[in-house]
Amino acid sequence: MRLLNPGPVTLSERVRRALLRPDLCHREPEFAELQARLRRGLEQVYGGSDHAAVLLTGSGTAAVEAMLGSLVDRSALVVANGVYGERMAAILDRQGKPCEVVRSAWTEPLDLAAVEARLERQRPGHVVAVHHETTTGRLNDLPGLGALCRRSGVPLLLDAVSSFGGAAIDLEAWNVEACAATANKCLHGVPGISFVLARRPALARRSASPSLYLDLMTHFREQERGSTPFTQAVHACHALDEALAEFAEAGGWRARAALYARRSALVARCGLAPYLPEGSSDILRAYRLPEPYGALHDRLKAAGFVIYAGQGDLQGEMFRVAVMGDLPEEELVRLAGLLRPPEELPRGGRKPAGAPDPR
Ligand SMILES: *Cc1c(COP(=O)(O)O)cnc(C)c1O
């Protein structure tokens, strides 16, 4: 089965085999070594900064929640245009932190003019945003938002869960105090491990975390000493270790971004209308539904592909195709053939799933 949902991804054989490595106690020096290597590997993905990686056992949301809970110590301005921006506002609300939201429609870019006006009026403690809004597959204008943060001196907290390793991230130019991400999206690991990259001085502050388990500072302090406060997902760490080796050998984030661009171009040959008129990423693209979602999903699943529904009200309008993970190009060519709108097929109706491309 080829997974076209935005994580977990289809594993390479190499990463899958890493799950069979010998059992390891998280209190033994072998685990300390593995953990240190993972942290170094993650810190090197975007290179040369004073950001330290903190590993967490949990999905991407755990990393986002730990980042917001531990680092937002005053107030936050959330800039949102989709499910994941709204989720960060909901997390801050649960944590009882003062939070204001600058919203735009889910089909629209971030409202940078409103952010700029807001920052001129009064500075929040942090600006909070999503890099790649997986709701629609929009790569948000972080160079633009980051420049506002840099200019106003307000640190940025970034949900980079579905972009880390697959798109450009400029930690310095965007004034990123911390970003949260996961092993099982663009890095092609297995679910279970997520992480936050945060500036060392920020991690030396007093933690603002209302949660004991998701206190980033506790994890950081222990990991710096070669330890971990709680049990880590050891097998997922082995898989991430292999996934990071594969990632580095293949040429890092630039090579991965180029790979996704080639893959998304192959899928776009299906000719379906893109859901976003502009601003789509190469990591995930949303298309207008040519038929009811359930029918399309089941037909593709029978042919070996799992596509992803729209969220909320978007379920009836669009579906999503993410191109992370182990996906041979010939499979994406086959997918584009299966997705081609019915009116483009020769007389006789829809060709059976998996049949050769009629063109
Ligand atoms: C996948 C994702 C998350 C986290 O989802 P989990 O299911 O908790 O891993 C957060 N933000 C974005 C933008 C995502 O794509």
The ligand as a Gaussian input file, in Angstrom:
#p B3LYP/6-31G(d) Opt

LIG

0 1
 C        0.638000      16.351000      11.036000
 C        0.644000      17.744000      11.555000
 C        0.655000      18.031000      12.929000
 C        0.648000      17.002000      14.013000
 O       -0.183000      15.932000      13.835000
 P        0.012000      14.608000      14.715000
 O       -1.122000      13.766000      14.252000
 O       -0.045000      14.977000      16.127000
 O        1.365000      14.051000      14.333000
 C        0.751000      19.356000      13.325000
 N        0.825000      20.337000      12.431000
 C        0.833000      20.110000      11.106000
 C        0.959000      21.274000      10.177000
 C        0.734000      18.810000      10.620000
 O        0.733000      18.567000       9.307000

